[in-house]
Amino acid sequence: MSDPRNELDEEPAAFVFEEAVELDARELKAMADIDAGRFITHEAVVRWLKSWGTADELPPPKCGD
């Protein structure tokens, strides 16, 4: 039986590095969107979802809500 600690060493370092670069680019875009006000708060989405199926259903939240 192989030692499970050695399995981590089998993944090529280039793959891990490329994945990290892609993640950083997405994070930078997300931070830029937040800085520019292009986001919807969790609370706004929850309010909207809780209104579904009620007589006072809310419209979908918009950026900045």
DSSP file (Angstrom, degrees, kcal/mol; ACC not computed):
  #  RESIDUE AA STRUCTURE BP1 BP2  ACC     N-H-->O    O-->H-N    N-H-->O    O-->H-N    TCO  KAPPA ALPHA  PHI   PSI    X-CA   Y-CA   Z-CA
    1    1 A M              0   0    0      0, 0.0     2,-0.1     0, 0.0     0, 0.0   0.000 360.0 360.0 360.0 136.1    0.0    0.0    0.0
    2    2 A S        -     0   0    0      1,-0.1     5,-0.0     2,-0.0     3,-0.0  -0.402 360.0-104.7 -79.4 156.1    1.4    3.4   -0.9
    3    3 A D    >>  -     0   0    0      1,-0.1     3,-1.8    -2,-0.1     4,-0.5  -0.702  23.4-146.1 -79.7 118.2    1.9    6.2    1.6
    4    4 A P  H >> S+     0   0    0      0, 0.0     3,-0.8     0, 0.0     4,-0.5   0.746  95.3  67.8 -60.9 -22.7   -0.9    8.7    1.2
    5    5 A R  H 34 S+     0   0    0      1,-0.2     3,-0.5     2,-0.2     4,-0.4   0.792  95.7  56.0 -66.5 -25.8    1.5   11.6    2.2
    6    6 A N  H X4 S+     0   0    0     -3,-1.8     3,-0.7     1,-0.2     4,-0.4   0.693  89.6  74.8 -78.9 -18.4    3.4   10.9   -1.1
    7    7 A E  H X< S+     0   0    0     -3,-0.8     3,-1.1    -4,-0.5     4,-0.4   0.825  88.5  59.4 -64.5 -31.3    0.3   11.4   -3.2
    8    8 A L  G >< S+     0   0    0     -4,-0.5     3,-0.8    -3,-0.5    -1,-0.2   0.815  98.7  58.6 -66.9 -29.3    0.4   15.2   -2.7
    9    9 A D  G <  S+     0   0    0     -3,-0.7    -1,-0.3    -4,-0.4    -2,-0.2   0.606  91.5  72.1 -75.1 -11.1    3.9   15.3   -4.3
   10   10 A E  G <  S+     0   0    0     -3,-1.1    -1,-0.2    -4,-0.4    -2,-0.2   0.704  72.3  95.2 -81.5 -19.5    2.6   13.8   -7.5
   11   11 A E  S <  S-     0   0    0     -3,-0.8     2,-0.0    -4,-0.4     5,-0.0  -0.565  85.8-110.9 -75.2 130.3    0.6   16.9   -8.7
   12   12 A P     >  -     0   0    0      0, 0.0     4,-1.4     0, 0.0     3,-0.5  -0.346  15.3-136.9 -63.5 137.8    2.7   19.0  -11.1
   13   13 A A  H  > S+     0   0    0      1,-0.2     4,-2.4     2,-0.2     5,-0.2   0.827 101.0  62.8 -64.2 -32.6    3.7   22.4   -9.7
   14   14 A A  H  > S+     0   0    0      1,-0.2     4,-2.6     2,-0.2    -1,-0.2   0.882 101.4  51.6 -62.1 -38.5    2.9   24.2  -12.9
   15   15 A F  H  > S+     0   0    0     -3,-0.5     4,-2.3     2,-0.2    -1,-0.2   0.934 110.8  47.2 -63.9 -46.0   -0.8   23.2  -12.7
   16   16 A V  H  X S+     0   0    0     -4,-1.4     4,-2.1     1,-0.2    -2,-0.2   0.910 113.1  49.5 -62.1 -42.4   -1.0   24.5   -9.1
   17   17 A F  H  X S+     0   0    0     -4,-2.4     4,-2.2     2,-0.2    -2,-0.2   0.930 110.6  48.9 -64.1 -45.9    0.7   27.7  -10.1
   18   18 A E  H  X S+     0   0    0     -4,-2.6     4,-2.2     1,-0.2    -1,-0.2   0.893 111.0  50.9 -61.5 -39.6   -1.6   28.3  -13.1
   19   19 A E  H  X S+     0   0    0     -4,-2.3     4,-2.3     1,-0.2    -1,-0.2   0.900 109.5  50.7 -64.6 -40.0   -4.6   27.7  -11.0
   20   20 A A  H  X S+     0   0    0     -4,-2.1     4,-2.3     2,-0.2    -2,-0.2   0.885 108.9  51.0 -65.8 -39.0   -3.4   30.2   -8.4
   21   21 A V  H  X S+     0   0    0     -4,-2.2     4,-2.0     2,-0.2    -1,-0.2   0.919 110.8  48.8 -64.6 -43.4   -2.8   32.9  -11.1
   22   22 A E  H  X S+     0   0    0     -4,-2.2     4,-2.0     1,-0.2    -2,-0.2   0.919 111.0  50.2 -62.5 -43.5   -6.3   32.4  -12.4
   23   23 A L  H  X S+     0   0    0     -4,-2.3     4,-2.5     1,-0.2    -1,-0.2   0.913 108.6  52.1 -62.0 -43.0   -7.8   32.6   -9.0
   24   24 A D  H  X S+     0   0    0     -4,-2.3     4,-2.6     1,-0.2    -1,-0.2   0.898 107.6  52.2 -61.3 -40.0   -5.9   35.8   -8.3
   25   25 A A  H  X S+     0   0    0     -4,-2.0     4,-2.0     1,-0.2    -1,-0.2   0.900 110.9  47.4 -63.6 -40.5   -7.2   37.4  -11.5
   26   26 A R  H  X S+     0   0    0     -4,-2.0     4,-2.4     2,-0.2    -2,-0.2   0.897 111.8  50.5 -67.4 -38.9  -10.8   36.6  -10.5
   27   27 A E  H  X S+     0   0    0     -4,-2.5     4,-2.6     2,-0.2    -2,-0.2   0.907 109.4  50.7 -65.2 -40.9  -10.2   38.0   -7.0
   28   28 A L  H  X S+     0   0    0     -4,-2.6     4,-2.1     2,-0.2    -1,-0.2   0.904 111.2  48.3 -63.7 -40.3   -8.8   41.2   -8.4
   29   29 A K  H  X S+     0   0    0     -4,-2.0     4,-2.4     2,-0.2    -2,-0.2   0.917 111.5  50.5 -65.0 -42.8  -11.8   41.6  -10.7
   30   30 A A  H  X S+     0   0    0     -4,-2.4     4,-2.4     1,-0.2    -2,-0.2   0.917 110.4  49.0 -61.7 -43.4  -14.2   40.9   -7.8
   31   31 A M  H  X S+     0   0    0     -4,-2.6     4,-2.6     1,-0.2    -1,-0.2   0.886 110.5  51.0 -64.8 -37.5  -12.4   43.5   -5.7
   32   32 A A  H  X S+     0   0    0     -4,-2.1     4,-1.8     2,-0.2    -1,-0.2   0.901 109.7  50.6 -65.3 -40.1  -12.6   46.0   -8.5
   33   33 A D  H  <>S+     0   0    0     -4,-2.4     5,-3.1     2,-0.2     4,-0.3   0.916 111.4  48.0 -62.4 -43.2  -16.4   45.4   -8.9
   34   34 A I  H ><5S+     0   0    0     -4,-2.4     3,-1.6     1,-0.2    -2,-0.2   0.936 110.3  51.3 -63.1 -46.1  -16.9   45.9   -5.1
   35   35 A D  H 3<5S+     0   0    0     -4,-2.6    -1,-0.2     1,-0.3    -2,-0.2   0.841 110.9  49.3 -59.3 -33.1  -14.9   49.1   -5.2
   36   36 A A  T 3<5S-     0   0    0     -4,-1.8    -1,-0.3    -5,-0.2    -2,-0.2   0.443 119.7-110.2 -87.2   0.1  -17.0   50.3   -8.1
   37   37 A G  T < 5S+     0   0    0     -3,-1.6     2,-1.4    -4,-0.3    -3,-0.2   0.648  72.2 140.5  82.4  14.6  -20.3   49.4   -6.2
   38   38 A R      < +     0   0    0     -5,-3.1     2,-0.3    -6,-0.2    -1,-0.2  -0.583  42.8  90.1 -93.1  74.4  -21.1   46.5   -8.6
   39   39 A F        -     0   0    0     -2,-1.4    25,-3.9    -5,-0.1     2,-0.4  -0.976  62.9-136.3-156.4 164.1  -22.4   44.1   -6.0
   40   40 A I        -     0   0    0     -2,-0.3    23,-0.1    23,-0.2    -2,-0.0  -0.999  31.7-121.1-126.2 129.7  -25.6   43.0   -4.2
   41   41 A T     >  -     0   0    0     -2,-0.4     4,-1.8     1,-0.1     5,-0.2  -0.286  15.7-121.8 -70.8 154.6  -25.5   42.4   -0.5
   42   42 A H  H  > S+     0   0    0      1,-0.2     4,-2.6     2,-0.2     5,-0.2   0.904 113.9  56.1 -57.9 -42.9  -26.4   39.1    1.0
   43   43 A E  H  > S+     0   0    0      1,-0.2     4,-2.5     2,-0.2    -1,-0.2   0.886 104.9  51.3 -60.5 -40.7  -29.1   40.8    3.1
   44   44 A A  H  > S+     0   0    0      2,-0.2     4,-2.0     1,-0.2    -1,-0.2   0.895 111.2  47.9 -64.8 -40.3  -30.8   42.3    0.0
   45   45 A V  H  X S+     0   0    0     -4,-1.8     4,-2.8     2,-0.2    -2,-0.2   0.914 111.4  50.3 -67.0 -42.0  -30.9   38.8   -1.7
   46   46 A V  H  X S+     0   0    0     -4,-2.6     4,-2.7     2,-0.2    -2,-0.2   0.923 109.6  50.8 -62.4 -44.3  -32.3   37.2    1.5
   47   47 A R  H  X S+     0   0    0     -4,-2.5     4,-1.0     1,-0.2    -1,-0.2   0.929 112.9  47.0 -57.5 -44.9  -35.1   39.9    1.7
   48   48 A W  H >X S+     0   0    0     -4,-2.0     3,-0.7     1,-0.2     4,-0.6   0.935 113.2  47.2 -63.4 -47.8  -35.9   39.3   -1.9
   49   49 A L  H >< S+     0   0    0     -4,-2.8     3,-1.1     1,-0.2    -1,-0.2   0.888 109.0  54.1 -63.7 -39.2  -36.0   35.5   -1.6
   50   50 A K  H 3< S+     0   0    0     -4,-2.7    -1,-0.2     1,-0.2    -2,-0.2   0.735 103.8  58.0 -67.0 -20.5  -38.1   35.7    1.6
   51   51 A S  H X< S+     0   0    0     -4,-1.0     3,-2.0    -3,-0.7    -1,-0.2   0.641  78.8 115.9 -83.8 -13.8  -40.7   37.8   -0.3
   52   52 A W  T << S+     0   0    0     -3,-1.1     3,-0.1    -4,-0.6     4,-0.1  -0.296  82.6  13.2 -58.0 134.6  -41.2   35.1   -3.0
   53   53 A G  T 3  S+     0   0    0      1,-0.3    -1,-0.3     2,-0.1     2,-0.2   0.537 104.1 113.2  78.2   6.9  -44.8   33.7   -3.0
   54   54 A T  S X  S-     0   0    0     -3,-2.0     3,-0.9     1,-0.1    -1,-0.3  -0.622  81.0-112.5-103.9 168.4  -46.1   36.5   -0.7
   55   55 A A  T 3  S+     0   0    0      1,-0.3    -1,-0.1    -2,-0.2    -4,-0.1   0.760 117.7  50.8 -68.2 -23.9  -48.5   39.2   -1.6
   56   56 A D  T 3  S+     0   0    0     -5,-0.1    -1,-0.3    -4,-0.1     2,-0.1  -0.288  78.5 171.5-109.6  46.7  -45.7   41.8   -1.2
   57   57 A E    <   -     0   0    0     -3,-0.9    -5,-0.1     1,-0.1    -9,-0.1  -0.356  26.1-135.1 -61.5 132.5  -43.1   40.1   -3.4
   58   58 A L        -     0   0    0    -10,-0.3    -1,-0.1   -11,-0.2    -4,-0.0  -0.511  16.1-108.9 -87.2 154.2  -40.1   42.4   -4.0
   59   59 A P        -     0   0    0      0, 0.0    -1,-0.1     0, 0.0     3,-0.1  -0.420  53.9 -78.9 -72.1 159.5  -38.4   43.1   -7.3
   60   60 A P        -     0   0    0      0, 0.0   -15,-0.1     0, 0.0   -16,-0.0  -0.282  56.3-103.7 -57.5 143.7  -35.0   41.6   -7.7
   61   61 A P        -     0   0    0      0, 0.0     2,-0.2     0, 0.0     3,-0.1  -0.293  35.5-142.0 -67.6 157.6  -32.3   43.6   -6.0
   62   62 A K    >   -     0   0    0      1,-0.1     3,-2.5    -3,-0.1   -23,-0.1  -0.721  36.3 -67.0-115.9 166.2  -30.0   45.8   -8.0
   63   63 A C  T 3  S+     0   0    0      1,-0.3   -23,-0.2    -2,-0.2   -25,-0.1  -0.251 123.3  26.6 -52.4 134.9  -26.3   46.6   -7.8
   64   64 A G  T 3         0   0    0    -25,-3.9    -1,-0.3    -3,-0.1   -24,-0.2   0.233 360.0 360.0  93.1 -13.4  -25.6   48.6   -4.6
   65   65 A D    <         0   0    0     -3,-2.5   -25,-0.2   -26,-0.3    -2,-0.1   0.489 360.0 360.0 -72.8 360.0  -28.6   47.2   -2.7
